Amino acid sequence: MQNTTTGIQKRSFITRLPFYYGWVILLAGSIGVLASIPGQTMGVSVFTDHLITALDISRVGISSAYMVGTLASSLIIGFAGILFDRFGARPMAAIASIFLSLFLVWIVYSNSIASVLIAIGVPHSVATFAVIALGFFGIRFFGQGVLTLVSRGMVAKWFATKRGFATGMMGIITAFGFSYAPQPLQYLINRFEWNGALISLAIFLMFIFLPFVIIFFRNDPASCNLEMEQGIKTATGSNAHQSMDATNELDLKGAKKHIAYWVILFSLGYWSLFNTAFTFHIVSIYSEFGIGATEAVRIFLPISIISIISRFVASFLSDRISVKYIYIVYALSLIIASIAMIALSTPVGTALVILGYGVGSGLFGMLNIITWPKLYGRKHFGAISGFAMSIIVAGSAIGPWVFSMIYRFTNSYRGTGVIGLVVSIAIFVLILLVPFVPKTENA
């Protein structure tokens, strides 16, 4: 009886608000994605050189440990999606924030832990690799994986006809946050050293972000006695009908029987591989054409601007048109990005890099949120998107290695563009030919 009363009080508080609580969820989910930065590649990269020095490990060694940890996390992220469906956003985000904090502390003391293993006879290289790989596994799984999956999924569950708009706003907040993040991270390192900076992030996650999750995260409108988009004016007409979520709720098993699901996974996983590899090797890629590191990294600013614009425009359109049309444009951006790798040394190549990678990055971020409820419904969102996340994370893990192997055997990155062009054209053709709406007769 006591638990029931508590639940009613919590629901009545939200139902008495003069606005739809989904807007709070939009902000909370965006902050949740930003809180995953310590487990994202751009967050880890700020600490890489410090870890190399502290652990006395080579750059190849720490990169390999990062790949192993990321691949390991990709193998089980699908289970996190299933748990998200079962237990909801708040407990899953709370657990993720706790363990992300703990694994950051693990990395701080990784040298001491490795020393204990070395003292009992484990070779230095093995002990160091194992300890830091486990640390990377933890921050990648709970940061890039669970916390990102839950934060995005929660927003997707709170919106239907306005999901595209919400996704666009979320993209703007997170894009600016991610692009600015290296500066405060570097400030923390300058102020407290690298280990003190990680401890500061762990304290923030445990004592500031965790209470924030408990107070503001909610799984969906039904859990708060609200109707979907209650009080929000919705669009009418044929376009509104096109943007509706799937009425035929499919679970993961049902989605796997839909060929479009595999085409979508292939396209998203491929972009994760290609884009992560490009970012990881950006200095080396441009050095092939005699362009220095400072000049090379400047390309990210115009790319990020195009990314934000394309994501917002596509998110807006996703409330009005079939998601398949957005995937067609997305596939074209993959083709453009591949051609750019072949013609990178020319002014045209630079323009193609900005266009291809900018549009591709923007559409990738929003498609990874809006696709699943539009094609398969919201009921099994966690399991379906969690399995997709495992493919995406795996792609991000092996991408840099694939590029490095192509460069090793050809002494050029142009081969990545040639291979990428073939793959991208195949993706484009598949998206054109495969029906995106599952048949309802097997429902």
BELGIWO-V624767 format. One record per pair of residues at least 24 apart in sequence whose C-alpha atoms are under 6 Angstrom apart, sorted by the first residue. I is the first residue (numbers start at 1). J is the second residue. Records with the same first field share a line. If there is no record, write none. Layout:
# BELGIWO-V624767
I: J, J
This chain:
# BELGIWO-V624767
11: 224
22: 158
26: 155
29: 151
30: 170
32: 151
33: 148
36: 143, 144
39: 139, 140, 143, 144
40: 144
55: 111
65: 133
66: 136
67: 397
69: 133, 136, 137
70: 137, 140, 397
71: 394, 397
73: 137, 141
74: 390, 393, 394
77: 390
78: 386, 387
81: 382, 383, 386
82: 382, 383
84: 382
85: 382
88: 219
89: 150, 219
90: 217, 218
93: 147
94: 210
96: 142, 147
97: 205
98: 206
100: 139, 142
101: 202, 205
103: 135, 138
107: 135
108: 195
154: 219
157: 220
158: 220
161: 319
164: 315, 316, 318, 319
165: 315, 316
168: 312, 315
239: 320
240: 320
242: 321
243: 319, 320
245: 373, 374, 377
246: 374, 375, 376, 377
249: 376, 377
250: 376
251: 380
252: 383, 384
260: 436
269: 391, 392, 395
272: 392, 395, 396
273: 395, 396, 399
274: 399
276: 396
277: 399, 400
289: 345
303: 354, 358
306: 358
307: 358, 359, 361, 362
308: 362
310: 359, 362
311: 362, 363
330: 360
331: 428
333: 360
334: 424
335: 421, 424
338: 417, 420, 421
339: 417
341: 414, 417
342: 414, 417
